[in-house]
Amino acid sequence: MMELRLHKELYASDAIGVAIEAFAPFAQIERREESAHWVVAIAAKPGEDEPQIAGELGNYALGATVDGVKREGGTR
């Protein structure tokens, strides 16, 4: 199992939720909240590459955060 620690000042909660949904077919994913971070635990399903899933999920969440900021026309 791998954990991503995504800083709340950089990653939107909704964007992390979208990323988790997108990668759910490939891994068991759980999210919890800490004071400054979202912690995402990833356990790849058999035959899947856990480090790759973790990296791609983080990138997906960051892209979704940026897209949300662009739609809102503001800053994060």
N, C-alpha and C positions, 0 to 999 in steps of 0.2 A: 504494500500500500504506500502511496505517495501523498504528500500534502503540499498544496500551494498556499502561500500566505499572500493574499492580495490586499494591498493597502487601500483603505476606504477613501483616501483622498484622491486615488487614481482610478478606482474601479467602481462603477455604479452597481448597486444591488440588483436592479432589474437586468442589467447586462450579464451579470454572473448567472442569474436564473435562466436566461436565454441560452447561454453557453452550456449549462448543465443539461438542459433539455436536448440540445443538439448532440451531445456526446453520450447521452444515456444508453443508446444501443451498444456502446462499446465498453462501458464500465459501470460499476456501482459507484455512485457519486453522492457524497454527503457534504453539506455546508453547515458551518457554525460561525458564530460571530464572536469576535474578541473586541477589545476596546478600540484598537486601531486597524484591525485586519478582518477580512473575511477569510476563513480557513476552509479550503476545499479538499476533502479527502477522496482519493481516487484509487479504486481497486479494479484493474483491468479484467475484463472477461477472458476466459481461456482463448489463446491464440492472438490476443491483442497486445500491442506494445505500450506498456504503462507510461514510460517516460515521454513517448511521442504524444500520447493522449493528453498528458498533463501540460506539455508545452503548447499543443494546439488549443486546448481549452483556455489557457491563459491568454493566448493571442486573440482568440475569438471573443473573449470577454472584454479585452481592451478595445478591439475594433467596434464591438457593440456599444461600449461606453462612448467612444468618439462619435459614432453615428448618432447616438442620442443627444450629445452636446450640439452637434451640427443641426439636428432637427429643432432643438430648443433655441438655437441661435445665441447661446451663452457660453460660459466657461464652467468648468467642473470645480 
